[in-house]
Amino acid sequence: MENNGSPFTSEHELFRKTVRDFAEKELLPHKEEWEKAKDFPKSVFKRAGDLGFLGVCFPESVGGSGGDYWFKVVFCEEIVRCRMAGVAMDLEVQADISTPIINVLGTEEQKKLFLIPAIKGEKIGALGITEPGCGSDVANIKTKAESQGDDYVINGAKMFITNGGRADFITLSVRTGGPGHRGISLVTFPTDTKGFSVGKTLQKLGNHSSNTTLLHFENCRIPKRFLLGEENKGFLYIMLNFQGERLVAAINAVAASQLALEDTIKYTREREVFGKKIADMQVWQHKFAELATKIEAARRLTYHAVDLFNRGIECSKEVSMAKLFACDLSQEVGYDCLQAHGGYGYMEEYDISRFVRDTRLLTIGGGASEVMKEIIAKRIGLS
C-alpha cells in the first residue's frame, strides 16, 4: 500500500486509464445498438483479451499478467463506464467466474484447452450451476453425470446462464454421487459435445446486452479427464469460486452507484424547479450527502474484503457483508437518483433508468441477499 493509504500503485492507475479508455471510447459508442440488439459481438472478448483484461490476475504461465487482485478491482470499477452492465457482466463471467477454478484445479490439458484461450479471448466460457428448479440451493442440483468407463454421460438442464448462447466451454456442476452437497462434481464441458443444445434466449428485466440462456444436456459424453479436482468435491469448489464472484458484484455495485450519483448531481445542477436548481435544494443536498456517505462506507467494506482475499485470508464473512451491503445499497441509490430526475428518470434516454433495471440483479445473482445474511449469521455464531 502506498504512503497515501491507497491500495493502488502507479501501475494500477496506468491500468485504470487503459480500461477507462476501452470502456468509454470502444464500448460506450455502441450502447444503444447493443442494448437494443440484446447482444454484442464476440470480437469484444478478443479485444479484451488482447488488452490483457481477461488474464490480469492469472499467472504468466497460462498467459496472464500475474497481477494482484487490486488490478481486478480497477477493471471492475472502470468497465462500468461503458454503461452496459450486460457487457461488463459477460466479460467478468469470462475472467472471474468461469475460469479461476480451472486455474486452481485444472490439469495442464484443461488449461491448454480452455483457460489459455479464454484469457486470450479466443474461447468464451460460462459457468453452469443454476438449474430450472434450483437456484441458490446448489446442494440440490439434478444434472447428472453417469460414470461409463472412461467417460461421463451427462443429462439435465441449466438455467440463467450468462454467455450460455455463445460459450465454447462451460465450467459445469454435475451430480456424480448421491443426494446433497457431497455428490456434486465440477467438469470442463466443451459445447461442441454431441447432445448439447442451447434453449431459448431469456428475456430479462435488465442487463439487456448480456446473452443469457437455458441449456440442455442429452446423453452428452465427455472424458473423465475433464473432471476438475476430485470427484464429489464440487460443492466445496463452487463455494470457493463464489467468493470471487461475490466480490466482483460488490465492486460493481459500488462503482455503478458512484457513477449514478455523479450523473444525478450533474443533472440536478442543470435542472430547475420553481426557479431554483434542484441541487441547491436542501432536501436533495442532504439526500446526496447521505448517499455519498453510504457509498464510501460500502467501498471501504468492499476494499477490506478485497485486502483479505488478496492476501489469501479466509474472508467469507467479509465478502458476504460487502456483497450484502453494497448490492442492497445500489437499490437505494437507484430509487433516490431516479426520483431526483423526476419524469425524465423514467425515460429510456437517461442512463439512470437502465441503472435501476440492471442493478436489480445484484441482490440476486451470485447468492441472494438472504443467502448472504445466512452466511453472516453462521460466521458470527448465530447458527
N, C-alpha and C positions, 0 to 999 in steps of 0.2 A: 504494500500500500504506500502510495506516495505521501510526501510530507503534508500535503493539504488535506489529508484524510480521505481522499477519493480512492476507490479501488482501481481506478482507470489510469493507466500509464499513457505516455505519449503515443505508444504503439497502438493501444486501444483506440485512441482518439483519431489516429490516421485511418484505422479500420472503420470507425464510425462515419467518417466523411465518405468513404467508398460506398458503404451500404446506403447512406442517405442519398447520394447521387444516383445510385441504382434505383432506389425506390421512387425518387421524385422525377428523375429525368427519363428513365427507361420504362417504368411501370405505370406511374400516375397518368401519363397522357392517354392510356388505354382504358381508364377507369370505366367510362360509360359503356364502351364497346364490350368489355369483358363481363361487366355486371349484367348487361342485357343478354349476352350470349350464354351466361351461366357457365362459363368455362374460360380457359385461357390456353395459349399454345404450349405444347411440350417444350418448345425451344427455351422457355423461361427457365426450366430446370437446367438445361445445358449451359445457359448463360450464367446462372448462379453457381454452377459447378466450376466453370472457367474462372470466375472471380474468387473462388476459394471459400464461398459462403457455406457450402454443404459439408465441408470437412474441417471447419476451423478448429474444432476441439478433438478431432481424431488424430491418432499418431501418424507420423510421417510414413511409417511402414505400410500403411494402407492408402496413402495418397492425401492424408490430411496435413494440417499446418502445425499440429501439436500445441495449439494454444490452450490457455486455461479457460475456465467456464465464464469468466468475465467477457471474453470475446463473444460468447453466445448471448450474454445479456445485451451487449452492444447491438448485435444483429437483430434481436427481438425488439429492442427499443426503437430502432430506426426503420425496420421494414414496415411498421405500421403506417409510415408516411406515404406509402402507396395508396392508402385509403381504401384498400380492398382486403378485408380480413380473410376472405377466402383464399386469395393468393398467398398471403402471409402464412395461413394455416397449412396449405398444401406443401409449401417449402419447408415448414417446420416439421411436418409429418415425415418428410423425406430425411431431414437432417437430425431430428431429435427424438423421434418416436418409433419409426420402423427399423432404424439401423443401429443405434447404440448397443442393443443387446447382441447383435451379430458381432460387433467389435469385441465384446466381453466374452462371449461364449462360442463364437463361430470357429469352425475349422479353417485351415488355410484354403481349402477348396471353396467353402461357403463365402469367405471373404473375397476370394477372387471372382466368384460368380455373381455375387450380389452386392457386397459392401463397396468394393473399389469402384465398380461402375456407377453405383449410386452417388458416391462422393463426387464423381466426375459429372454427374447429371446425365449420364448416358442410359441409365436404367432408373425407372421410377418405382419407389417402394410404397407399401401400405402396411398398416397394422390391422390384423383381423382378430378382434376379440369379441366385440358386441354381437349378439345374435337376436333374431326376431323376438324371442321370448325371454331374453336375458341381457340386461344392461349392466348396471353396476354390480350385480351378483355374479361375479366372474367365476366363482366356485361351481356354478351350476350350468356351465356351458354344455351343449349337447353334441356339437360337431364331433364326429367320431373318427379316429384313425385306427383301423383294424390291422393288426400285425399279420402279414402274409409273407413268410420267408424273409427276404432282404428288403421288403417294401412295406410301406403303409398304404392302405386303401382308405381314402377319406370321403365321407359323406356328411352333408349338412349344409348350413347356410350361415352367412354373416350379414349384419345389418349396419347401416350408418357408416360405411367405410369410406373415409377420405382417401382420395386418389384411386379408389377401387376400380373405376372405369378405365383407367389408363395404366394401372400398375403392371410392371414386368415381374414383380415378385411380391409376396405377402409374407410378413412375419406373422405366422398363423398359430392360434391356440387351438388345440385339439384334445379330445379325451382319449387317452391311451390306456387308462386303468379304470378303477371302479368309481363310484359316485363321490362327489365332494372335491375339495381342493387337491387332494393327494393323487387324483387320477388324471391331471392335466399336464400336457407337454407343449412345447413350442417347436415349430418346424419352419424352415425356409421353404416357401412354396412357389415354384415358377408358374406363372399364369398361362404359359403355353401348354400346360399339362392337359391331356385329354380328359374331358368330363367337367372341366371348369367352365363356368359361364357367368357373365355379368348380367344381373337382372336390371330392373328399371332404375333410371337415374332419379334420385329422390328430390322432390321439390321442397325447399326449405324456407323457413321464415327469413333467415338472413344468410350471410356468407355465400351469396349467390354465385360468385365466381369460382367457388370450390366445387370440385367434382365428387359427389357423394352417392354411393350406390348400394344395392343389395347384391350379394354374391352367392352363387350356388356351386356346390361340390357334389358331383355324382360319380362315384366309383373312380375317384382321382388317385392314380397310383404314383407315388414318389418314393425314391430310395430312402432307406432308414438313415443313410449317412447325412441326410438333410435335417436330422434332429439337432436342435440347439441344446447344448448342455446334456443333462441327464434326463432320461425318461421319467415322467410323473413328477418332475420338479418344476413344471412350467408355472404353477401358481406363484411360487416364490419369485421366479424370474419376472413375471408380469408385475408384481408388486414393486420390485426394484426398478423396473423400467418406468413405472408410474411416477416416480419421484422427479425424473427429468421432465416428463410431460406436464406435471402439475406446476413445476417451477416456471416452465415456459408460459403456461396460462397466466400465472401471477404477473410475470414480467410484462406480458402483452396487455393485461388489464390495466396495469399502472401506466404504461406508455400511451395506450389509447385514451385513457381517462385524462391524462395530462394534455394530449392534443385536443381532445374535445373541449376541455376547459379553456385552453388558449383560443380556440376558434370562437367560442362563445363570448369571451371577454372582448375579442376584436369586434364581433358583430354588435355587441351592446354598446360599444364606444361610438358606433356609427349610427345606430338606430335611435330615433327619437319617439317618445310617447308623451303626450300632453306638453310638448315644447321642451322636453328635458331628455338628455341622453339616458338610456336605461342604465348604463354603467355608473352614472352619477347618483343613482337612487340608492339610498342606504340599505334598503331591503335586499337588493341584489349584491351590493358590495359585501354585506355580511355573509350572504349565501356563498359567494365566490371565495371568501376568506375561509369559510368552513370547509368547502370542497378542497381548496388548495392544501389545507392542513391535513385533511384525511388522506389525500393522495400522497403527501410527503410521508405520512405515517405508514401507508401501505408500501411505499418504496423502501423505507428503512427496514420494515419487517421482511420484505422480499430479499433485500440485499443481505440481511442477516442469514436467511436460509441459504442463499447462494454461497455465502462465505463458508458456511459449514459444509455444504455439498461439494464445493470446490476443493476443500481440504480433506475430503473423504471421511467426514464425521457423520455418524448416524443422525439423521435430521428429519425423520418422517413427521414428527410433531410440528416442527418449524415450517416445513414445506406445506403441510396441511393448513396450518394457520395462515400462511401467506396466501395460499390459493383461496381459502375461505374469505379472508378479509378483503383482498384486492378485487376478487371477482364479484363479490356482493357489492362492494363499493362502486364498481363500474355501472351497476344498475341504478344506484342513486345519482351518480354523475349524469347518466343518460337522461333520467327523468327531469332533473333540475335544469340541465343545459337545454333540453328541448323546450321546456317551459319558458326559459328566458328568450328563446327565439320566437315565441308566440306562434301564430298560424304558419309562419314561414318554416318553422321547425318540423312541421308535419308534411312539408313538401319534399319530394324526391331530390330536387335540385340542391338541397342543403345536406352536407355530409352528416349533420347531427342525426338525421332520420336513419341513415344507414348505420351509424354508430349504435343507436338504440337496438336495432334489429340484430346486428352482428354480435354485440357483446352479450346478448341474452344467452347465447350458447355457453359462455364461460362458467356459469354456475352449474352447468350440467356435464359438459364433456370432461373426460379425464377423472371422473369421480364427482358426483354432485355435491353441493354444499352440505347436504345432510350426511353424506358419507364422510366428508372432512370432519364434521362435528363428532361423528362416532370415533374416528381415529384419534382425534384430540382428546376426547373423553377417556379413551383407554390409556393414552400416554400420560395423562395426569392422574391415573389411578382410580377412575370412577367405575370401571367395569372390567 
